[in-house]
Amino acid sequence: MLAEGRKILLFSQFTSMLELIEQELAARKIAWVKLTGQSKKRDEIIEQFTSGKVSLFLISLKAGGVGLNLPQADTVIHYDPWWNPAVENQATDRAHRIGQTSQVFVYKLVASGTIEERMLKLQERKAQLASSMLSGAALRKEALFSEDDVAQLLKPLGE
């Protein structure tokens, strides 16, 4: 993506994961900036990305959830999922701001066979239900999640 000239925001909920990603980027000689709750000189870090000096911005979800306007980005990557979709949406919205002139591509990386994958499926069902209720397209009287859904979440991985 960087070779294509993409401007990327990469979010992780874990600063330790960002550190692992940094090690790989350094080994590949790829430039980046990082923003976490521990970052000093926040404005200078942001300016390196917004000015185009650096095209890859690593951001912890907590540090980047509010107060950032980054319409220079055309790609958002959620490296690991957050179970609250509103938090991820807030992070994605850093690129969807006034001044955005590009289509923004959003990627969520989810490992197959994990509880995160199961949660994502439940979130999708919940979003579909909410959308149909808000549009008046359907009125459902059944529960959003069944006992089987909860049992599926608690089932040991690999079963």
C-alpha positions as CSV (number, residue, x, y, z in Angstrom):
1,M,0.0,0.0,0.0
2,L,2.8,2.4,0.8
3,A,4.4,1.7,-2.6
4,E,1.1,2.7,-4.1
5,G,1.3,6.1,-2.3
6,R,-1.4,5.3,0.3
7,K,-1.6,7.2,3.5
8,I,-2.3,4.7,6.3
9,L,-3.6,4.9,9.8
10,L,-2.9,1.7,11.6
11,F,-4.8,1.3,14.9
12,S,-4.2,-1.3,17.7
13,Q,-5.7,-1.5,21.1
14,F,-2.4,-2.7,22.5
15,T,0.7,-0.5,22.6
16,S,2.8,-3.7,23.0
17,M,1.5,-4.8,19.5
18,L,2.5,-1.4,18.1
19,E,5.9,-2.0,19.5
20,L,6.1,-5.4,17.6
21,I,4.9,-3.7,14.4
22,E,7.6,-1.0,14.9
23,Q,10.3,-3.7,15.1
24,E,9.2,-5.1,11.8
25,L,8.9,-1.7,10.1
26,A,12.5,-0.8,11.3
27,A,13.8,-4.1,9.9
28,R,12.2,-3.3,6.6
29,K,13.4,0.4,6.7
30,I,9.8,1.7,6.5
31,A,9.3,5.2,8.0
32,W,6.4,5.7,10.5
33,V,5.2,7.8,13.4
34,K,3.4,6.6,16.5
35,L,0.9,8.1,18.8
36,T,0.0,6.6,22.2
37,G,-1.1,7.9,25.5
38,Q,2.6,8.1,26.4
39,S,3.6,10.2,23.4
40,K,5.3,13.5,23.9
41,K,5.1,16.4,21.4
42,R,1.7,15.1,20.0
43,D,1.4,18.0,17.6
44,E,4.8,17.4,16.1
45,I,4.0,13.7,15.6
46,I,0.7,14.5,13.9
47,E,2.3,17.1,11.7
48,Q,4.8,14.6,10.3
49,F,1.8,12.6,9.0
50,T,-0.4,15.5,7.9
51,S,2.5,17.2,6.0
52,G,3.3,14.0,4.1
53,K,6.7,13.5,5.6
54,V,5.6,10.0,6.8
55,S,2.8,7.9,5.2
56,L,2.3,5.4,8.0
57,F,0.8,6.5,11.3
58,L,0.6,3.9,14.2
59,I,-2.0,4.9,16.7
60,S,-3.3,3.3,19.9
61,L,-7.1,3.2,20.0
62,K,-7.3,5.1,23.2
63,A,-4.9,7.9,22.1
64,G,-6.4,8.2,18.7
65,G,-10.1,7.9,19.4
66,V,-10.9,11.5,19.7
67,G,-9.5,14.9,18.8
68,L,-7.7,13.9,15.7
69,N,-8.5,15.1,12.2
70,L,-6.5,13.2,9.6
71,P,-8.3,13.6,6.2
72,Q,-4.9,13.0,4.5
73,A,-5.4,9.3,5.2
74,D,-7.0,7.1,2.6
75,T,-6.5,3.8,4.4
76,V,-7.5,2.7,7.9
77,I,-6.3,-0.6,9.3
78,H,-7.7,-2.0,12.6
79,Y,-4.9,-4.5,13.5
80,D,-6.8,-6.1,16.3
81,P,-10.5,-5.8,16.9
82,W,-12.1,-3.9,19.7
83,W,-15.3,-5.5,21.0
84,N,-17.0,-2.1,21.1
85,P,-17.7,-1.2,17.5
86,A,-18.3,2.5,18.5
87,V,-14.6,2.7,19.6
88,E,-13.4,1.4,16.2
89,N,-15.9,3.7,14.4
90,Q,-14.5,6.7,16.3
91,A,-11.0,5.7,15.2
92,T,-12.0,5.2,11.6
93,D,-13.7,8.6,11.7
94,R,-10.3,10.2,12.1
95,A,-9.9,9.9,8.3
96,H,-13.6,10.7,7.5
97,R,-13.4,14.4,8.2
98,I,-14.1,17.7,6.6
99,G,-11.4,18.1,3.9
100,Q,-11.4,14.4,3.0
101,T,-11.1,14.2,-0.8
102,S,-10.3,10.5,-1.2
103,Q,-12.3,7.3,-0.8
104,V,-11.2,5.7,2.5
105,F,-10.6,2.0,2.6
106,V,-11.0,0.3,6.0
107,Y,-9.5,-3.1,6.9
108,K,-10.1,-5.1,10.0
109,L,-7.7,-7.9,10.7
110,V,-9.3,-10.8,12.5
111,A,-7.7,-14.2,13.0
112,S,-9.8,-17.2,11.9
113,G,-11.2,-19.4,14.6
114,T,-10.9,-16.9,17.5
115,I,-13.4,-15.4,19.9
116,E,-12.9,-12.1,18.1
117,E,-14.2,-13.7,14.9
118,R,-17.3,-14.9,16.8
119,M,-17.8,-11.5,18.4
120,L,-17.6,-9.8,14.9
121,K,-20.3,-12.1,13.6
122,L,-22.6,-11.2,16.5
123,Q,-21.8,-7.5,16.0
124,E,-22.8,-7.8,12.4
125,R,-26.1,-9.4,13.3
126,K,-26.7,-6.7,15.9
127,A,-26.0,-4.0,13.3
128,Q,-28.3,-5.6,10.8
129,L,-31.1,-5.8,13.3
130,A,-30.6,-2.1,14.4
131,S,-30.6,-1.0,10.8
132,S,-33.8,-2.8,10.0
133,M,-35.5,-1.5,13.1
134,L,-34.4,2.1,12.5
135,S,-35.6,1.9,8.9
136,G,-38.9,0.4,9.9
137,A,-38.3,-2.5,7.6
138,A,-38.8,-5.1,10.2
139,L,-40.1,-5.5,13.7
140,R,-38.7,-8.5,15.6
141,K,-39.9,-9.8,18.9
142,E,-37.2,-12.4,19.3
143,A,-34.1,-11.9,21.4
144,L,-31.1,-10.5,19.7
145,F,-28.8,-13.2,21.1
146,S,-30.0,-16.7,22.0
147,E,-28.6,-19.0,24.6
148,D,-26.9,-20.9,21.7
149,D,-25.1,-17.6,20.7
150,V,-23.7,-17.2,24.2
151,A,-22.7,-20.9,24.4
152,Q,-20.9,-20.5,21.0
153,L,-18.9,-17.7,22.4
154,L,-17.9,-19.7,25.5
155,K,-17.1,-22.9,23.6
156,P,-13.4,-23.7,23.6
157,L,-11.5,-22.6,20.5
158,G,-11.1,-25.3,17.9
159,E,-14.4,-27.0,18.5
